[in-house]
């Protein structure tokens, strides 16, 4: 009986320690809207904040729009001023949950389902996400999904519309540490 109680105490202690909130302020989101034969339309933001609650699988992220960096400074300026209007809509947020989340099996592929808010509009997003947990109490979340500018009322002027893809590929990579 004594050994059973010892085992139970160790199991419960380990479960409590293994759960909680994991956070990053250096996550990355990149997107690509390139069209063959034209200049690359690609940007990356490496200052994204994200949090995962490992008790229940809730996940949230916040990206400041002006944090996206392009190779071409003029393209970055047009993105912020003309398309995404980052002075009026300074951030993008995601709030959702890992579907069928199992906190005893964090290292797995999950469906991430939630609401992406950008440019004053919100859209339901559902995508596959891969979670990996290492021995240093770090969880990595990676995912890729497709969206369209019109889903967020982002207007692309006709003069450049042939140079920007209809489908925007969005990739994310978060390395979260125990809070």
C-alpha positions as CSV (number, residue, x, y, z in Angstrom):
1,X,0.0,0.0,0.0
2,X,2.8,2.4,0.9
3,X,4.5,1.9,-2.6
4,X,1.2,2.4,-4.3
5,X,0.7,5.8,-2.5
6,X,4.3,6.8,-3.4
7,X,3.6,6.0,-7.0
8,X,0.3,7.9,-7.0
9,X,2.0,10.9,-5.4
10,X,4.8,10.9,-8.0
11,X,2.2,10.5,-10.8
12,X,0.1,13.4,-9.6
13,X,3.1,15.6,-9.0
14,X,4.4,14.9,-12.5
15,X,1.0,15.6,-14.1
16,X,0.7,18.9,-12.3
17,X,4.2,20.0,-13.2
18,X,3.8,18.9,-16.9
19,X,0.7,21.1,-17.4
20,X,0.0,24.8,-17.4
21,X,0.7,27.7,-19.7
22,X,3.5,27.8,-22.3
23,X,4.3,31.1,-23.9
24,X,6.5,32.9,-26.5
25,X,7.1,36.4,-27.5
26,X,9.3,35.4,-30.4
27,X,7.1,33.2,-32.5
28,X,7.1,33.6,-36.2
29,X,4.4,33.9,-38.8
30,X,5.2,34.2,-42.5
31,X,3.1,34.5,-45.6
32,X,3.7,34.1,-49.3
33,X,1.5,35.5,-52.1
34,X,4.0,35.2,-54.9
35,X,3.1,34.6,-58.5
36,X,5.5,33.0,-61.0
37,X,7.4,35.5,-63.2
38,X,6.8,38.4,-60.8
39,X,8.6,39.8,-57.8
40,X,8.4,37.6,-54.6
41,X,5.6,38.7,-52.3
42,X,6.7,37.2,-49.0
43,X,7.0,38.5,-45.4
44,X,7.9,37.3,-42.0
45,X,7.1,38.5,-38.5
46,X,9.4,37.1,-35.8
47,X,7.9,38.9,-32.8
48,X,4.6,37.1,-32.4
49,X,3.2,36.4,-29.0
50,X,1.5,33.1,-28.5
51,X,0.2,31.1,-25.5
52,X,-0.9,27.5,-25.1
53,X,-2.8,26.3,-22.1
54,X,-1.8,22.6,-21.8
55,X,-4.6,21.9,-19.3
56,X,-7.3,22.4,-21.9
57,X,-5.7,23.0,-25.4
58,X,-6.7,26.6,-25.7
59,X,-4.4,28.6,-27.9
60,X,-4.1,32.3,-28.7
61,X,-1.6,34.4,-30.7
62,X,-1.1,38.1,-31.4
63,X,0.9,39.7,-34.2
64,X,1.6,43.3,-34.7
65,X,1.1,44.0,-38.4
66,X,4.1,46.4,-38.6
67,X,6.3,43.5,-37.5
68,X,6.1,41.9,-40.9
69,X,9.3,42.3,-42.8
70,X,9.7,42.1,-46.6
71,X,12.9,42.0,-48.7
72,X,11.7,45.1,-50.5
73,X,11.1,48.2,-48.3
74,X,8.6,49.7,-50.8
75,X,6.6,46.6,-50.8
76,X,6.5,46.7,-47.0
77,X,5.3,50.3,-47.1
78,X,2.5,49.5,-49.6
79,X,1.5,46.5,-47.5
80,X,1.1,48.6,-44.3
81,X,-0.4,51.8,-45.9
82,X,-2.4,50.6,-48.9
83,X,-3.5,47.0,-48.3
84,X,-3.6,46.1,-44.6
85,X,-3.9,49.7,-43.3
86,X,-1.8,48.9,-40.2
87,X,-2.4,52.3,-38.6
88,X,-6.1,51.6,-38.5
89,X,-5.8,47.8,-37.9
90,X,-2.5,47.4,-36.0
91,X,-2.8,43.7,-35.0
92,X,-3.9,40.3,-36.0
93,X,-5.2,37.9,-33.4
94,X,-6.1,34.2,-33.3
95,X,-8.1,32.6,-30.5
96,X,-9.0,29.0,-30.6
97,X,-8.5,25.5,-29.4
98,X,-6.8,22.2,-30.3
99,X,-9.7,19.8,-31.3
100,X,-9.8,16.5,-29.3
101,X,-6.8,17.7,-27.3
102,X,-5.3,15.2,-24.9
103,X,-3.0,16.6,-22.3
104,X,-1.5,13.2,-21.7
105,X,-0.3,13.1,-25.4
106,X,0.8,16.6,-26.2
107,X,3.2,15.5,-28.9
108,X,0.8,14.9,-31.7
109,X,-1.0,16.3,-34.7
110,X,-4.1,18.3,-33.9
111,X,-6.7,20.3,-35.7
112,X,-6.4,23.9,-34.6
113,X,-9.8,25.6,-34.8
114,X,-10.6,29.2,-33.9
115,X,-11.1,32.7,-35.0
116,X,-8.6,34.8,-36.9
117,X,-9.1,38.5,-36.7
118,X,-7.3,40.8,-39.2
119,X,-8.1,44.1,-40.9
120,X,-11.3,44.5,-38.8
121,X,-12.8,41.2,-39.9
122,X,-12.9,37.8,-38.3
123,X,-12.9,34.4,-40.0
124,X,-13.2,30.9,-38.6
125,X,-10.0,29.0,-39.4
126,X,-9.4,25.3,-39.2
127,X,-6.0,23.8,-39.9
128,X,-3.7,20.9,-38.9
129,X,-1.0,21.7,-36.4
130,X,1.9,19.6,-35.2
131,X,3.0,19.8,-31.6
132,X,6.3,18.6,-30.3
133,X,7.5,18.6,-26.8
134,X,11.1,18.3,-25.8
135,X,12.7,17.4,-22.5
136,X,13.5,21.0,-21.7
137,X,9.8,21.8,-21.2
138,X,9.5,23.5,-24.6
139,X,6.6,22.9,-27.0
140,X,6.9,23.7,-30.7
141,X,3.7,24.3,-32.7
142,X,3.9,24.4,-36.5
143,X,1.2,24.8,-39.1
144,X,0.4,26.1,-42.5
145,X,-2.9,27.2,-44.0
146,X,-4.4,29.1,-47.0
147,X,-6.4,32.3,-46.8
148,X,-7.6,34.9,-49.3
149,X,-7.3,38.7,-49.0
150,X,-11.0,39.2,-49.7
151,X,-11.9,37.1,-46.7
152,X,-10.7,40.1,-44.6
153,X,-11.9,42.8,-47.0
154,X,-8.3,43.5,-48.1
155,X,-8.5,45.2,-51.5
156,X,-5.8,44.6,-54.1
157,X,-5.7,47.3,-56.7
158,X,-6.2,46.0,-60.3
159,X,-2.9,47.4,-61.4
160,X,-1.0,44.8,-59.2
161,X,-3.7,42.1,-58.8
162,X,-2.0,39.8,-61.4
163,X,1.3,40.1,-59.3
164,X,-0.3,38.8,-56.1
165,X,-1.6,35.3,-55.6
166,X,-5.3,34.7,-54.9
167,X,-4.4,32.2,-52.3
168,X,-2.1,33.4,-49.5
169,X,0.0,30.6,-47.8
170,X,0.4,31.4,-44.1
171,X,3.0,29.4,-42.0
172,X,3.5,29.6,-38.3
173,X,6.2,28.4,-36.0
174,X,6.0,28.9,-32.2
175,X,8.5,27.7,-29.7
176,X,6.7,28.0,-26.4
177,X,8.3,27.8,-22.9
178,X,6.7,27.0,-19.6
179,X,5.4,30.2,-18.0
